[in-house]
Amino acid sequence: MTAPDRSSSPDSIPSTGPHVGIDVSKASLEIALIGSEEDVSASQTVPNTKDGFDQLLSWIKTQADVQLEESPEQIHVCLEASGGYQRPVARFLHERGLTVSIVNPLRTSAYAESQLSRSKTDKVDARLLARFCQREEPNPWEPSSSEQKSLKEMTRGLEQLKKERDRLKNQIRQSENPTVTGSLESVLESINEQIDHLEDQVDKHVESTDTLARNRDLLETIPGVGSTTAALVLAELGDPERFESARQAAAYAGLTPSHHTSGSSVHRKPRLSKVGSSRLRRALYFPAIAALRFNAAVEALGDRLAERGKEKMVIIGAAMRKLLHICYGVLKNQTPFDASLHPGT
């Protein structure tokens, strides 16, 4: 799909194809469709179920007045990320050839404020998403492969088990009752066994998939990245081809700096935006600390920032971003790590 002309006025319409906004909840889908004109031409509500998806597609086909079988990509559908409830319908529409975008709710919230939207209902939100889709033309979404989806589920399950393990350890340290301590230690032992089992399953899953195994091996050529980090990066970053640049991948992880300056009076220190994948950021934190010692490219960056008097957390944040840039480059180019290609800048 042709990118919109960002130099045009705010009121210009970047494309004439039908645009659909879907406000997703656990039980229902509120839909709004805009044709070639500004006004919403139709709205509908269907259940958030497989039968509802069929109703949705039939309704869109009727309202859009186009032959979906011949050119389904003309329809651009926009949904917000909503705790996973949007994934089944997004995958359903994507598999039938429609252009689907899943956007960060912060983007649509900012857009609503810019439009001075005063009401918030499912129908209003669906209309807002349709207008946002029409004006902003957000990037198309690509679903994860079944192998990557399974890896993501396993690594996220492993993360939850490790959180529970740490919680139990704290509770055991604070307990003064031997009976309670004994019971908690028994539960902790069971959780540790489940962690070991799931870690083994993650390794086997990666080994059983040629693409994942090859990419894991490439990531492990980067000093500071071990097998656990490699699996997390593969699970949370997904296909690097969906990003146009390393900077875009860093933005996805919330690792790009957010600047706050205005005139002569507002000069706050830049901070990580943290608008993105918190799991990917967590996965890179300790590896970045290790890379500051053992990875020549990241170490050079850290030394340069330290000489400029940057604080420790600023240096670690920059190291995380640099490490993700390197991971992206290795995966995108399908070549092992080469320090000469990654100067400490």
Secondary structure, DSSP 8 states (H G I E B T S, - for coil): -----TTS-TT--S--S-EEEEEE-SSEEEEEEE-SSSSEEEEEEEESSHHHHHHHHHHHHHHHTS-TTT-GGG-EEEEE--TTTTHHHHHHHHHTT-EEEEE-HHHHHHHHHHTT-----HHHHHHHHHHHHHHH---------HHHHHHHHHHHHHHHHHHHHHHHHHHHHH---HHHHHHHHHHHHHHHHHHHHHHHHHHHHHHHSHHHHHHHHHHTTSTT--HHHHHHHHHHH--GGG-SSHHHHHHHTT-SEEEEEETTTEEEEEEE---S-HHHHHHHHHHHHHHHHH-HHHHHHHHHHHHTT--HHHHHHHHHHHHHHHHHHHHHHT----GGGS---
